[in-house]
């Protein structure tokens, strides 16, 4: 699942390829917006807000969300695509480039003034100009009984954390994922760490939380079930979490396709992250 830093980089690549250019072609392959044709309109900018991508035109905004395994590819005009055409949801062409959104979880076209209906519920964006760790901490603390792992994933608290950073952050701070928010003494440090990690990784293709960029050394616990903890050698544990919070978190997403809960597997070290009694 793409995390906030991957989405940030995707938006930046779209921005560099398309901004300032009029579209020479536009194909939106979702039934609700199949009649929308933005050809002839100039792309003003593409930006990210948490894990949402906003491509702005003079009157309207194209909103896309990668969800589980979506991706935007950018090709030279006329180059072959690297994913099958039937997986394409949006095709935006300029005289030089083709941007193709494959397997996108959400696609919406709204008036610029209505962007808030899509992203207005989000908390402070970890990679946005409005980032405020104080506000993120305040929002997380407003639900003191909630497990910290769940609170970190709730994009209304802070925007940009997915399953990977949730697991890695809780490991780094020695916090069990089920610890109620009110008992997390290192909450401020945890939120600061989230900001530092995403900021450090936003320009990289592969995230690292260990500081080591070698392929099998990049992460502490994520997708390492059964392998020894890098600190204490205890086998890393994993479990699938409940899904109610997924539905609540995304209740504002009318056009969601598929369930985001499919990949809600948690990873932790039972020794470094002891459960609270
Ligand atoms: Zn350990």
Boltz pocket constraint, residues with backbone or C-beta under 6 A from the ligand:
constraints:
  - pocket:
      binder: B
      contacts: [[A, 229], [A, 230], [A, 231], [A, 232], [A, 233], [A, 234], [A, 269], [A, 270], [A, 271], [A, 272], [A, 273]]
      max_distance: 6.0
